[in-house]
Amino acid sequence: MHEAMENIVDSIESLLESAADYGKTSYELAKLKTIDQTFNVVSSLIPGAIVFLILMTFLLFLNLGVALWLGNISGNLFYGFFAVAAFYGIMALMVHSFMRGQIKKRILDYIIKQAFK
C-alpha cells in the first residue's frame, strides 16, 4: 500500500512539473509571437517612413520654389510665402474638419492589418 501511494505521489509530482513546464513554454511562445508581430508592424512602417521623409523633402523644396516664384510675380518676396502658408492653412482646416475621422480610421486599420498578418 505504501509503495502504491508513493507511485501516485510521484505521478502527481511529475504531472505538476509537466504542467508548470507547459505553462512556462506557453508563456515564452506567447512572448515570442508578440515580439514577432511587433517587429512585423515596425518593419512594415519603416519603408513607408523613409518614402514619407523623401516626399516631405521634395514638397519642402517645391513649396520654397512656388513661394519664391509667387513672391517674384507679386513684387514682394514675402507675399509668395504668405500665399503658400494661407493655402496650407486652408487645407489643414478642411482636412481637420472633414477628413479627420477617416484618416484616423485608415491608419488604425493599417496597423491592425499588419499586426494580424
PyMOL commands that set and color helices and strands:
alter all, ss='L'
color gray80, all
select helices_A, chain A and resi 2-74+77-115
alter helices_A, ss='H'
color red, helices_A
deselect
rebuild
show_as cartoon
